[in-house]
């Protein structure tokens, strides 16, 4: 299993943190990233970043427990300390007693936050966006057959790249769909090239977003009809209708994914653009529709008896992905948490916690301000 193929862009200050833990060295040693770009940033697939972090944690602390597909079954206070029962599909139930500090970085839709009644505040409304993986499908050259297959697919990629850039030039340069037109069809796009793969995140205008979601709803509804229809002629008809709808949905999405790739290449030449880079053309491997917005937890720390629950990562706050700051925020938060741990065993607990909360709030306010600025540019109708 490849894990999460989505890529993230890490800036210089985040790279410094990765270097201090040896994570950056793992990424470079295993050829999982390209050299830093002109601004000193790198792109890395989330699955590769997680692999690097896991390898370093295992090397530093072999007894560390790293468990996936794990949920919190119960959360209670006993003898003035928190006890947690976690249930893993792999290792079964585990009980963690008398916890001093627990960090919840579960995600924006945190089950634990819901269970404890922790509220969230919306900062920006959600809008649909496309997350697309474009993978290099050319084989390794191991003989005459693979050589010709490699050359053939390379020529095909070049031809498709030219084809879509010609369409893009006519639509966005020579016709009315100009880049500086706020009603243009593509609201924004970011291309993050990594070895063997490009990750493309793109947003469309409100009209195109509505059409994309309409086509997706049709597919979902026809899929449900097909699943509920008993075997026979009616099921065959339902399957034919479903395939037609899937073809329309895939064609619409892939057309705009490829034009967004060209759009991202165009953005790359603009001065002061945050992180978009040009990348080689690869065929669309997969795509999904994601609802992106920005929100935050109303509380960043909660005291349960003598135990402290810290809310961090996306469980604390999300940012509009158009800023490219989500993963960077999470990495930099780790340094703030390290400082809290350093001071927690001392008598300065109160000051350490206050310093942590203050630093977290400042970080969240900064990235949310950047989120609002980005949204004003690419979807001013959704602020």
Secondary structure as the mmCIF struct_conf table of DSSP 4:
data_model
#
loop_
_struct_conf.conf_type_id
_struct_conf.id
_struct_conf.beg_label_comp_id
_struct_conf.beg_label_asym_id
_struct_conf.beg_label_seq_id
_struct_conf.end_label_comp_id
_struct_conf.end_label_asym_id
_struct_conf.end_label_seq_id
STRN STRN1 UNK A 7 UNK A 10
HELX_RH_AL_P HELX_RH_AL_P1 UNK A 12 UNK A 21
TURN_TY1_P TURN_TY1_P1 UNK A 22 UNK A 22
HELX_RH_AL_P HELX_RH_AL_P2 UNK A 23 UNK A 29
TURN_TY1_P TURN_TY1_P2 UNK A 30 UNK A 31
BEND BEND1 UNK A 33 UNK A 33
HELX_LH_PP_P HELX_LH_PP_P1 UNK A 34 UNK A 36
TURN_TY1_P TURN_TY1_P3 UNK A 38 UNK A 39
BEND BEND2 UNK A 40 UNK A 40
STRN STRN2 UNK A 42 UNK A 45
HELX_RH_AL_P HELX_RH_AL_P3 UNK A 46 UNK A 60
TURN_TY1_P TURN_TY1_P4 UNK A 62 UNK A 63
BEND BEND3 UNK A 68 UNK A 69
STRN STRN3 UNK A 70 UNK A 78
TURN_TY1_P TURN_TY1_P5 UNK A 79 UNK A 80
STRN STRN4 UNK A 81 UNK A 88
TURN_TY1_P TURN_TY1_P6 UNK A 89 UNK A 91
STRN STRN5 UNK A 92 UNK A 99
BEND BEND4 UNK A 100 UNK A 100
STRN STRN6 UNK A 101 UNK A 104
TURN_TY1_P TURN_TY1_P7 UNK A 108 UNK A 109
HELX_RH_AL_P HELX_RH_AL_P4 UNK A 111 UNK A 116
TURN_TY1_P TURN_TY1_P8 UNK A 117 UNK A 117
STRN STRN7 UNK A 120 UNK A 135
HELX_LH_PP_P HELX_LH_PP_P2 UNK A 138 UNK A 140
BEND BEND5 UNK A 143 UNK A 143
HELX_RH_AL_P HELX_RH_AL_P5 UNK A 144 UNK A 169
HELX_RH_PI_P HELX_RH_PI_P1 UNK A 170 UNK A 174
BEND BEND6 UNK A 175 UNK A 176
TURN_TY1_P TURN_TY1_P9 UNK A 179 UNK A 180
TURN_TY1_P TURN_TY1_P10 UNK A 182 UNK A 183
BEND BEND7 UNK A 185 UNK A 185
STRN STRN8 UNK A 186 UNK A 194
TURN_TY1_P TURN_TY1_P11 UNK A 195 UNK A 196
STRN STRN9 UNK A 197 UNK A 204
HELX_RH_AL_P HELX_RH_AL_P6 UNK A 206 UNK A 228
BEND BEND8 UNK A 229 UNK A 229
HELX_LH_PP_P HELX_LH_PP_P3 UNK A 230 UNK A 230
BEND BEND9 UNK A 231 UNK A 232
HELX_RH_AL_P HELX_RH_AL_P7 UNK A 233 UNK A 268
TURN_TY1_P TURN_TY1_P12 UNK A 269 UNK A 269
BEND BEND10 UNK A 270 UNK A 270
TURN_TY1_P TURN_TY1_P13 UNK A 271 UNK A 272
BEND BEND11 UNK A 275 UNK A 275
STRN STRN10 UNK A 283 UNK A 297
BEND BEND12 UNK A 298 UNK A 298
BEND BEND13 UNK A 300 UNK A 300
STRN STRN11 UNK A 301 UNK A 304
TURN_TY1_P TURN_TY1_P14 UNK A 305 UNK A 306
STRN STRN12 UNK A 307 UNK A 311
HELX_RH_AL_P HELX_RH_AL_P8 UNK A 313 UNK A 316
STRN STRN13 UNK A 317 UNK A 318
HELX_RH_3T_P HELX_RH_3T_P1 UNK A 321 UNK A 323
BEND BEND14 UNK A 324 UNK A 324
HELX_RH_AL_P HELX_RH_AL_P9 UNK A 326 UNK A 344
TURN_TY1_P TURN_TY1_P15 UNK A 345 UNK A 345
BEND BEND15 UNK A 346 UNK A 346
TURN_TY1_P TURN_TY1_P16 UNK A 347 UNK A 348
HELX_RH_AL_P HELX_RH_AL_P10 UNK A 349 UNK A 378
TURN_TY1_P TURN_TY1_P17 UNK A 380 UNK A 381
#
